[in-house]
Amino acid sequence: MPKHPESNDKSVTPAVDAGGVRTPPVMLRLEPPLLAALDAWVARLNETCAGPPWSRGELVRAVLVRALDERGATGEEP
C-alpha cells in the first residue's frame, strides 16, 4: 500500500513556497462516476492503511505527484 502523506492535518494553513508566497489552490469538477471511483479508493485506503485517514485531496495530490514523476518528467501523455 502507498505511504500516506504526512500533511493530513485538519488545521493546515495555506501552502506557501520557500519565499513565503502563498500557492493558489487548484479546483476542478469531477464527473459523478470519477468522483465515486475516487471515494471508493479513499475508503479502501482507509480500511487497509495504518496512520491518519486519507481524504480526497490527499489522494488526488498523491496521484498527481506520481503521474508527474512517472510521465510528466518525460513529456508523456497522461
ChimeraX commands (.cxc) that place a marker at each C-alpha (Angstrom):
marker #1 position 0.00,0.00,0.00 radius 0.5
marker #1 position 1.18,3.55,-0.64 radius 0.5
marker #1 position 2.59,5.53,2.22 radius 0.5
marker #1 position 0.20,8.17,3.47 radius 0.5
marker #1 position 1.41,11.77,3.15 radius 0.5
marker #1 position 2.23,13.41,6.44 radius 0.5
marker #1 position 0.23,16.58,5.69 radius 0.5
marker #1 position -3.28,15.36,6.52 radius 0.5
marker #1 position -3.74,17.79,9.40 radius 0.5
marker #1 position -7.19,19.40,9.56 radius 0.5
marker #1 position -5.60,22.67,10.74 radius 0.5
marker #1 position -3.35,23.04,7.71 radius 0.5
marker #1 position -2.58,26.60,6.69 radius 0.5
marker #1 position -2.46,27.67,3.03 radius 0.5
marker #1 position 0.54,26.28,1.17 radius 0.5
marker #1 position 3.48,28.66,0.89 radius 0.5
marker #1 position 6.68,28.33,-1.11 radius 0.5
marker #1 position 10.20,28.86,0.23 radius 0.5
marker #1 position 9.85,32.60,-0.32 radius 0.5
marker #1 position 6.67,32.79,1.76 radius 0.5
marker #1 position 4.39,33.27,-1.25 radius 0.5
marker #1 position 1.01,31.54,-0.94 radius 0.5
marker #1 position 0.27,28.90,-3.53 radius 0.5
marker #1 position -3.19,29.31,-5.07 radius 0.5
marker #1 position -5.50,26.27,-4.81 radius 0.5
marker #1 position -6.39,24.22,-7.87 radius 0.5
marker #1 position -10.09,23.49,-8.23 radius 0.5
marker #1 position -11.78,21.15,-10.67 radius 0.5
marker #1 position -15.08,19.42,-11.26 radius 0.5
marker #1 position -15.28,15.65,-11.47 radius 0.5
marker #1 position -17.99,13.70,-13.24 radius 0.5
marker #1 position -20.05,11.56,-10.80 radius 0.5
marker #1 position -18.52,8.20,-11.91 radius 0.5
marker #1 position -14.99,9.54,-11.43 radius 0.5
marker #1 position -15.88,11.03,-8.05 radius 0.5
marker #1 position -17.43,7.72,-6.97 radius 0.5
marker #1 position -14.27,5.85,-8.02 radius 0.5
marker #1 position -12.13,8.35,-6.09 radius 0.5
marker #1 position -14.30,7.98,-2.98 radius 0.5
marker #1 position -14.15,4.17,-3.25 radius 0.5
marker #1 position -10.34,4.32,-3.44 radius 0.5
marker #1 position -10.22,6.59,-0.38 radius 0.5
marker #1 position -12.47,4.14,1.50 radius 0.5
marker #1 position -10.26,1.17,0.55 radius 0.5
marker #1 position -7.12,3.01,1.65 radius 0.5
marker #1 position -8.71,3.97,4.96 radius 0.5
marker #1 position -9.74,0.35,5.57 radius 0.5
marker #1 position -6.28,-1.08,4.86 radius 0.5
marker #1 position -3.68,1.59,5.73 radius 0.5
marker #1 position -2.41,2.46,9.15 radius 0.5
marker #1 position -1.95,6.09,10.04 radius 0.5
marker #1 position -4.04,9.19,9.50 radius 0.5
marker #1 position -7.11,8.81,7.31 radius 0.5
marker #1 position -6.87,9.59,3.62 radius 0.5
marker #1 position -9.03,12.33,2.11 radius 0.5
marker #1 position -9.98,13.10,-1.47 radius 0.5
marker #1 position -7.47,15.94,-1.55 radius 0.5
marker #1 position -4.59,13.86,-0.20 radius 0.5
marker #1 position -5.30,11.08,-2.70 radius 0.5
marker #1 position -5.56,13.46,-5.66 radius 0.5
marker #1 position -2.28,15.10,-4.59 radius 0.5
marker #1 position -0.53,11.70,-4.28 radius 0.5
marker #1 position -1.83,10.54,-7.68 radius 0.5
marker #1 position -0.77,13.79,-9.33 radius 0.5
marker #1 position 2.73,13.63,-7.83 radius 0.5
marker #1 position 3.12,10.05,-9.05 radius 0.5
marker #1 position 1.88,10.89,-12.55 radius 0.5
marker #1 position 4.19,13.89,-12.80 radius 0.5
marker #1 position 7.15,11.81,-11.61 radius 0.5
marker #1 position 6.42,8.89,-13.94 radius 0.5
marker #1 position 5.09,10.61,-17.07 radius 0.5
marker #1 position 5.41,14.34,-16.77 radius 0.5
marker #1 position 9.19,14.29,-16.50 radius 0.5
marker #1 position 9.46,12.54,-19.88 radius 0.5
marker #1 position 6.72,14.52,-21.61 radius 0.5
marker #1 position 4.44,11.51,-21.98 radius 0.5
marker #1 position 0.70,11.89,-22.29 radius 0.5
marker #1 position -1.20,11.29,-19.04 radius 0.5
marker link #1:1,2 radius 0.2
marker link #1:2,3 radius 0.2
marker link #1:3,4 radius 0.2
marker link #1:4,5 radius 0.2
marker link #1:5,6 radius 0.2
marker link #1:6,7 radius 0.2
marker link #1:7,8 radius 0.2
marker link #1:8,9 radius 0.2
marker link #1:9,10 radius 0.2
marker link #1:10,11 radius 0.2
marker link #1:11,12 radius 0.2
marker link #1:12,13 radius 0.2
marker link #1:13,14 radius 0.2
marker link #1:14,15 radius 0.2
marker link #1:15,16 radius 0.2
marker link #1:16,17 radius 0.2
marker link #1:17,18 radius 0.2
marker link #1:18,19 radius 0.2
marker link #1:19,20 radius 0.2
marker link #1:20,21 radius 0.2
marker link #1:21,22 radius 0.2
marker link #1:22,23 radius 0.2
marker link #1:23,24 radius 0.2
marker link #1:24,25 radius 0.2
marker link #1:25,26 radius 0.2
marker link #1:26,27 radius 0.2
marker link #1:27,28 radius 0.2
marker link #1:28,29 radius 0.2
marker link #1:29,30 radius 0.2
marker link #1:30,31 radius 0.2
marker link #1:31,32 radius 0.2
marker link #1:32,33 radius 0.2
marker link #1:33,34 radius 0.2
marker link #1:34,35 radius 0.2
marker link #1:35,36 radius 0.2
marker link #1:36,37 radius 0.2
marker link #1:37,38 radius 0.2
marker link #1:38,39 radius 0.2
marker link #1:39,40 radius 0.2
marker link #1:40,41 radius 0.2
marker link #1:41,42 radius 0.2
marker link #1:42,43 radius 0.2
marker link #1:43,44 radius 0.2
marker link #1:44,45 radius 0.2
marker link #1:45,46 radius 0.2
marker link #1:46,47 radius 0.2
marker link #1:47,48 radius 0.2
marker link #1:48,49 radius 0.2
marker link #1:49,50 radius 0.2
marker link #1:50,51 radius 0.2
marker link #1:51,52 radius 0.2
marker link #1:52,53 radius 0.2
marker link #1:53,54 radius 0.2
marker link #1:54,55 radius 0.2
marker link #1:55,56 radius 0.2
marker link #1:56,57 radius 0.2
marker link #1:57,58 radius 0.2
marker link #1:58,59 radius 0.2
marker link #1:59,60 radius 0.2
marker link #1:60,61 radius 0.2
marker link #1:61,62 radius 0.2
marker link #1:62,63 radius 0.2
marker link #1:63,64 radius 0.2
marker link #1:64,65 radius 0.2
marker link #1:65,66 radius 0.2
marker link #1:66,67 radius 0.2
marker link #1:67,68 radius 0.2
marker link #1:68,69 radius 0.2
marker link #1:69,70 radius 0.2
marker link #1:70,71 radius 0.2
marker link #1:71,72 radius 0.2
marker link #1:72,73 radius 0.2
marker link #1:73,74 radius 0.2
marker link #1:74,75 radius 0.2
marker link #1:75,76 radius 0.2
marker link #1:76,77 radius 0.2
marker link #1:77,78 radius 0.2
view
